[in-house]
Amino acid sequence: MMEQVIAGKTSVAAKMRGVWFTFDDGPSPEYTPALLSYLDGYGVKATFFVCGKFAEQYPEIVRLTFTKGHEIGNHTWDHPDLKLSEEPEIIDQLERTNVLIESITGMRPRHFRAPYSSYNKQVIQLAKAVGLDMVGWTRMGMDWEDRAPKNIAECVLEKGISENDIIVLHDGCADILNSFDRILYTKRWSTVSATPLIIDKLNANGIIVHNPGM
C-alpha cells in the first residue's frame, strides 16, 4: 500500500495499491461513453479529471461516469496554466469546478490534476485549501499526438510498469478552450482503442488495477 505517490514531480497523499488509470480533459460526448463501455467490460474503475466548462455542457456524461463507479476529479474550469495565474483565478478555477461537480454527482471531488502538469507551491497550497489533493502521473500515453493505439499502449507500458504507476490518457481536448489560434489534434479514438490493449497487458502480467473508490 502506497502512502505517497510521486508522479511527474507531483505528490498526492493517497493510499493505493495497483496501477491507477486516469483520463483528462473530458467529458466528451464521443469518447467518454466509449471508454466507459471498455472499462465496464473489464471491471476497471478510473478517475476522470474533468474540465468544468465541458462538464457544464455534458452533465449527463459526468453523472453516468460517476454512477458507474468511477471517480470524478477536478481539472480546472477551462484548462489554464495555473503556474501563470494569480491566486484569485486559481481559487476560482478550482472551486467553481468543485461546486459544479458536486451539483452533478452529489459529491465534492477529492483529487485535482494541474493542466499541462504546470504547478508551483502556491497551486498545491490553494488546491489543498479547497479540499483537493493534487495528483500527478508516472505513465503518459502521449495521446494528444496523432498516434496509433498500439503506439499509445507501448508508450504507457515501455520499460515495464508496476503497481505504483499512475497512467494518464485523454478523453477530450481541453486545449481548444484556450487555443483557438492554432490547429490541434483533437481526436481520441486511438486512446479508446489503446485502453483495452493496456488492460490486457496488465492482466497478462498479473498487475492489479487500482479502484479509486476504495
C-alpha positions as CSV (number, residue, x, y, z in Angstrom):
1,M,0.0,0.0,0.0
2,M,1.5,3.3,-1.1
3,E,1.2,6.3,1.2
4,Q,2.6,8.9,-1.1
5,V,2.6,8.8,-4.9
6,I,5.4,10.7,-6.7
7,A,4.0,11.4,-10.1
8,G,5.6,13.6,-12.7
9,K,7.3,15.6,-9.9
10,T,4.0,16.0,-8.2
11,S,2.8,14.2,-5.0
12,V,-0.6,13.2,-3.8
13,A,-1.5,12.0,-0.3
14,A,-3.4,8.9,-1.4
15,K,-3.3,5.3,-0.3
16,M,-3.4,3.0,-3.2
17,R,-2.3,-0.4,-4.5
18,G,-2.3,-1.1,-8.2
19,V,-2.0,0.8,-11.4
20,W,-4.2,3.9,-11.4
21,F,-6.0,4.7,-14.7
22,T,-6.8,8.4,-15.1
23,F,-8.3,10.3,-18.1
24,D,-8.0,14.1,-18.5
25,D,-9.8,16.9,-20.4
26,G,-13.3,15.5,-20.7
27,P,-16.1,14.8,-20.7
28,S,-16.6,14.2,-24.3
29,P,-19.9,13.0,-25.9
30,E,-18.0,10.8,-28.3
31,Y,-15.1,9.3,-26.4
32,T,-16.1,9.1,-22.8
33,P,-19.0,6.8,-23.2
34,A,-16.9,4.5,-25.4
35,L,-14.2,4.4,-22.8
36,L,-16.8,3.6,-20.1
37,S,-18.0,0.7,-22.2
38,Y,-14.5,-0.8,-22.3
39,L,-13.8,-0.2,-18.6
40,D,-17.1,-1.8,-17.7
41,G,-16.2,-4.9,-19.7
42,Y,-13.0,-5.3,-17.7
43,G,-14.4,-4.3,-14.4
44,V,-11.8,-1.5,-14.2
45,K,-12.5,1.8,-12.4
46,A,-10.7,5.0,-13.2
47,T,-10.5,8.7,-12.3
48,F,-11.8,11.1,-14.9
49,F,-10.3,14.6,-14.4
50,V,-12.9,16.8,-16.0
51,C,-12.9,20.4,-17.1
52,G,-15.7,22.4,-15.6
53,K,-16.6,24.0,-18.9
54,F,-17.1,20.7,-20.6
55,A,-18.8,19.2,-17.5
56,E,-21.3,22.0,-17.6
57,Q,-22.0,21.2,-21.3
58,Y,-22.3,17.5,-20.8
59,P,-23.5,16.9,-17.2
60,E,-25.3,13.7,-18.1
61,I,-21.9,12.1,-19.1
62,V,-20.3,13.2,-15.8
63,R,-23.3,11.7,-14.0
64,L,-23.1,8.4,-16.0
65,T,-19.4,8.1,-15.3
66,F,-20.0,8.6,-11.6
67,T,-22.9,6.2,-11.3
68,K,-20.7,3.5,-13.0
69,G,-18.4,3.8,-10.0
70,H,-15.6,6.0,-11.5
71,E,-14.1,8.9,-9.6
72,I,-14.7,12.4,-10.9
73,G,-11.6,14.6,-10.4
74,N,-11.1,18.4,-10.9
75,H,-9.0,19.5,-13.9
76,T,-9.9,23.3,-13.5
77,W,-12.7,25.1,-15.3
78,D,-11.1,25.8,-18.7
79,H,-7.6,24.4,-18.6
80,P,-5.4,27.4,-17.9
81,D,-1.7,27.2,-16.9
82,L,-2.1,27.7,-13.2
83,K,1.6,28.4,-12.7
84,L,1.0,31.7,-14.6
85,S,-2.3,32.5,-12.8
86,E,-2.9,34.8,-9.9
87,E,-4.3,33.5,-6.6
88,P,-7.9,34.6,-7.1
89,E,-8.0,33.0,-10.6
90,I,-6.6,29.7,-9.2
91,I,-9.2,29.6,-6.5
92,D,-12.0,30.4,-8.9
93,Q,-10.8,27.7,-11.4
94,L,-10.8,25.1,-8.7
95,E,-13.8,26.0,-6.6
96,R,-16.1,26.7,-9.5
97,T,-15.3,23.3,-10.8
98,N,-15.7,21.7,-7.4
99,V,-19.2,23.3,-7.0
100,L,-20.3,22.1,-10.4
101,I,-19.1,18.5,-9.9
102,E,-20.9,18.3,-6.6
103,S,-24.1,19.7,-8.1
104,I,-24.0,16.9,-10.7
105,T,-22.8,13.9,-8.6
106,G,-23.7,14.9,-5.1
107,M,-20.0,14.5,-4.0
108,R,-17.2,17.1,-3.9
109,P,-14.1,15.9,-5.7
110,R,-11.1,14.8,-3.7
111,H,-8.4,14.9,-6.3
112,F,-7.1,17.5,-8.7
113,R,-4.7,17.5,-11.6
114,A,-3.0,20.7,-12.9
115,P,-3.3,21.3,-16.6
116,Y,-0.1,20.7,-18.5
117,S,1.4,19.4,-15.2
118,S,2.2,23.1,-14.6
119,Y,2.1,24.0,-10.9
120,N,4.1,25.5,-8.1
121,K,3.9,25.6,-4.3
122,Q,1.0,28.1,-4.4
123,V,-1.1,25.9,-6.7
124,I,-0.6,22.9,-4.3
125,Q,-1.5,25.0,-1.3
126,L,-4.6,26.6,-2.8
127,A,-5.8,23.3,-4.0
128,K,-5.4,21.9,-0.5
129,A,-7.3,24.9,0.8
130,V,-10.4,24.0,-1.2
131,G,-10.2,20.3,-0.2
132,L,-8.2,18.9,-3.1
133,D,-5.1,16.7,-3.2
134,M,-3.0,17.1,-6.3
135,V,-2.4,14.0,-8.5
136,G,0.4,13.8,-11.0
137,W,1.4,10.8,-13.2
138,T,4.1,8.4,-13.9
139,R,3.0,7.0,-17.3
140,M,1.9,9.2,-20.2
141,G,0.4,7.8,-23.4
142,M,1.3,10.9,-25.4
143,D,-2.1,10.6,-26.9
144,W,-2.5,14.3,-27.7
145,E,-0.4,13.4,-30.7
146,D,-1.7,11.5,-33.7
147,R,-0.6,8.0,-32.6
148,A,-1.9,4.6,-33.4
149,P,-3.5,2.7,-30.5
150,K,-0.5,0.3,-30.4
151,N,1.9,3.2,-30.1
152,I,-0.1,4.7,-27.2
153,A,-0.1,1.4,-25.4
154,E,3.6,0.9,-26.0
155,C,4.3,4.4,-24.7
156,V,2.5,3.6,-21.4
157,L,4.0,0.2,-21.0
158,E,7.6,0.7,-22.1
159,K,10.3,-0.2,-19.6
160,G,7.8,-2.2,-17.6
161,I,5.0,-1.0,-15.4
162,S,4.4,-1.6,-11.7
163,E,1.5,-1.3,-9.2
164,N,2.9,2.1,-8.2
165,D,2.2,3.7,-11.5
166,I,-0.4,6.3,-12.5
167,I,-1.4,6.3,-16.2
168,V,-2.7,9.5,-17.8
169,L,-4.7,9.3,-21.0
170,H,-7.2,11.8,-22.5
171,D,-10.9,11.5,-23.3
172,G,-11.1,15.1,-24.5
173,C,-9.1,18.0,-25.8
174,A,-9.3,20.9,-23.3
175,D,-6.7,22.9,-25.1
176,I,-9.3,24.1,-27.5
177,L,-10.8,26.1,-24.7
178,N,-7.8,28.5,-24.7
179,S,-6.1,27.9,-28.0
180,F,-8.4,28.9,-30.8
181,D,-5.5,30.4,-32.7
182,R,-3.8,27.1,-33.6
183,I,-4.7,23.7,-35.2
184,L,-4.9,21.0,-32.6
185,Y,-5.2,17.2,-32.8
186,T,-8.5,16.6,-31.1
187,K,-9.4,13.0,-32.0
188,R,-9.3,10.4,-29.2
189,W,-10.4,7.2,-30.8
190,S,-6.9,5.9,-30.7
191,T,-7.0,6.4,-26.9
192,V,-10.3,4.5,-26.7
193,S,-8.7,1.6,-28.7
194,A,-5.5,1.7,-26.7
195,T,-7.2,1.3,-23.3
196,P,-8.1,-2.4,-23.7
197,L,-4.6,-3.1,-25.1
198,I,-3.1,-1.7,-21.9
199,I,-5.5,-3.5,-19.6
200,D,-4.9,-6.8,-21.4
201,K,-1.2,-6.4,-20.9
202,L,-1.6,-5.6,-17.2
203,N,-3.9,-8.6,-16.7
204,A,-1.4,-10.9,-18.5
205,N,1.3,-9.8,-16.2
206,G,-0.9,-10.2,-13.1
207,I,-0.8,-6.4,-12.3
208,I,-3.7,-5.1,-10.2
209,V,-5.6,-2.1,-11.4
210,H,-6.4,0.4,-8.6
211,N,-10.0,1.2,-7.8
212,P,-10.0,5.0,-6.9
213,G,-13.3,4.5,-5.0
214,M,-11.6,2.2,-2.5
